[in-house]
Each structure stands twice: as structure tokens, then as C-alpha cells.
Amino acid sequence: MLVQSTPRSNNAVEQLRAAKASRAPQRDQPKPARVLLLNHPRLSASLPLANDMAAQLREWDIAPEIATISDDLTLQRFGDFDMIVALGGDGMMLHTSRLTAEAGVPVLGVNLGRLGFLAEVQPAEWRSVLDRVRQGDYWIEARMMLHAELWRAEQRHMSFDVLNEVVIGRGAVIRPVRLETYIDGGLLTTYLADGLIVATPTGSTAYALAAGGPILPPDLKNILLIPVGPHLSMNRAIVLARGSNVNVIARTEHQAVISGDGAIEEPLQDGDHVVVEASPHIARFVRVQDPSYFYRTLMARMGENPSADIARNPNQ
């Protein structure tokens, strides 16, 4: 028996097609004319590789400049370039993303680290990838960031943006903290735990993954909550709706901290509020692979443990 399509079912099909089309990579991007090569000062391979890349870019009539990640690089300075090439590991990519997001400059990552979840290029293939990029054969992957604010005594004490996660938790004293957690103004629960991870989809493969959270594809715009070492309290990860606001009140009589991307850290006092929501800025990564690269990279990294290998062979 034939079933005729209804307007509602046709509309659902069109919505599905539109959703698929929106996820298709848009290639034929602008050809970069000025490129900033960001060198990692603690990686010996970084500066020689940056020099080799700069020489190749000059041969292609592209103006390169080499800087060190520790240099005083301002928002206006990043705006002078069409693209940033970050030479380092995932930490370098996180740091570069925080620096460049407001300027809206895309970042091409060259992996000189151990994991390489975020970088697009392996050192041996940089020339072929740059050749494609200079011809505009790439696409821009937009990744959600988080904006965090620390409020103390009704005054904003500090604020920052992160790409991976914000962590509110205990300090050096091994005692849990009570974290009174509100979602969009409504009480969710009070965690008694070592900490609470508030992560992006990008961060779902970082600390959140180690804490037992789910893996989210990087193009989602949802916030992920994962308690760390919960005691007699909610012990499941929660994926929040897009646009959610998270407010965490720290209740503690001992040392507690807020941390951002493992690089930003500030002590917390009893009664401090940490407010986290989607940042108005996004990280932009240059990609030449197809979008399914994420799953290939994920399974490759899950099948190996480069951090453990380094620990066993520290001189390699």
C-alpha cells in the first residue's frame, strides 16, 4: 500500500536536508597573503620548521612573519594577518585559540606534541597542506568557546574565555568541595565532589573524557557538565541545551580553585560564584581533510597512548 507524504513529513525531510547541507565544508576560501608563524619556545623542532615554512611561503609570494607564542601579541597585531600557523601541541592550539578568537583569524595547527587532537598537519606533510591552503583549497571549522566570570561579593573578580573547559574544584587539600549548581537560574543539584568540569564539545575529548564524560562532535554548541570524584551526589554527565547558562556557587572551608584550559588558575573563596556560558567568540581552525577526520583522529588516538609512551621513554 502506498503512503502519501504529508506536508509535515515533507517539511521534516527538508529540515534534514538543510541540516546536512549546513554541515558540508565550504571550500574555495580566501587565499592568504600574510601568514603569522607562531613558534613554541620550548619545542626544539618548532623554530627550524617555522623558518622552513617561511622560506616556502616567500617562494609563493606570501608574506610570512615568525613570532614566539610568549611575545606580546595584541588583538590588533593578529588582525594584520590572514592566517595563523601554530607549531606545537594541543596546548599550543588552545593558547593560540584564546589569543586569536576575538580577531577572527583562522588557525592552522602543525602537530609537534604528543596527542594532536586539534592540529591539522603532521610535520612531514606541511608542504603539501600549505600548497592546498595557498590555493584556497581548505575550509574553516568553527568551534564553540566558553566565557567564564568569577564573582565575589557581588563584584566581577575576573573573566576569561576557554576552548576546552572550566573546572571548579578543590585545591591541594584532598577534601571535596560543595558546588551549588544552577542551570538557567534553576537549581540542578549540589555536588559534593573533587570538582565539576564545564566543557565544550572540543573539551569532551580532554579532561572530561578522562572523568568518564561522553564524546561530542566538535561542531555542536552544547555545554557538558561532568562531576569529578562525586561522593553521594549526582555522578552522571549532563549535556545541556544550546545557549544554557551555568552558575556554580563554591561552598568550602579549605582551598578551592577555578581553572581554565589547564592554563588559567585562580583561588576561590567560600561563596564565590562562577558563571559560565557560550562565548560570543569562536575558535576557527583551518582544515583540508573531510569532516569525518574527527572520528579517524579520535580512534587513532584512543588506540594508542602517546603520553604513556613518553613516560616510558622520556628521552625520545
PyMOL commands that set and color helices and strands:
alter all, ss='L'
color gray80, all
select helices_A, chain A and resi 7-23+46-59+75-78+90-100+123-134+202-205+207-210+293-302+306-312
alter helices_A, ss='H'
color red, helices_A
select strands_A, chain A and resi 34-39+63-68+83-88+107-111+139-152+155-162+165-170+177-183+186-193+195-199+224-228+238-239+246-251+256-260+264-268+273-287
alter strands_A, ss='S'
color yellow, strands_A
deselect
rebuild
show_as cartoon
